[in-house]
Amino acid sequence: DGEVHINELKNGNAEMFWNPTSEVRKQRLKRHIVLFEEQTDFESERLWQHVTSAINKGDQHKATQEKFVLEEEQRNAARERRENGTEWKPLLFRHDATTNEWHYKYEDLRPWDPLNDIAQFEKNGILQTMERHLSSRMSNHKTTCINNQITRHKRSAKDCRRRKTSDQPSNHSQNTESSCSTPESVQELSDDDGKYLGFGSLCAQCGKEMNHLKEIHSAVLSLQRAQQDIHR
């Protein structure tokens, strides 16, 4: 959100490449970071603090020394794992054997949706997006759960009717029919209070997603209140 210039080294001329308007600056996503004292030892800001400090002071020799110390510690740790036969299992990255590159497991490359996306943040190393509506992933999963339960109810009703016609005398048909369950209409489905009417409780994944979304929503509201207090 700042000015960008193109500098021509041959003649020393500088050309304005990008000069954002105030409107563009207002649309910039707010950056929230974890307080330094709350970061763990292996988070980048804390891990590279001495290298960063040397660079900011313009001391490239000191920065190179600090970088070497960090890299040497990593090499020694890798050597010890090999000697002990300990397998290294990255939690947040996967290795692409084809390109011999590491990729972040939870990368989100989709375009930002200003109508639905509220905030994007990292929790326990996992990138997450707070949305105004349920994500399509959860919606699709809920639809699948509903369809699966509809199918089971229909199959149960079909089995009941088959038993009624094949195993029961005709004069018992009314009693047999009344004992069979029939599939509820889709229009009667509702997820109010975490229930699908006629289909019991949410499945484990849906319930976990719902609780997780509530936690995220509560965290965002807390951040908003804190921002309002700061502004006041």
Beta strands, then each sheet from edge to edge (+ up, - down):
strand 1: 4-7
strand 2: 14-18
strand 3: 93-96
strand 4: 101-104
strand 5: 117-123
strand 6: 126-131
sheet 1: 1+ 2-
sheet 2: 3+ 4-
sheet 3: 5+ 6-
end
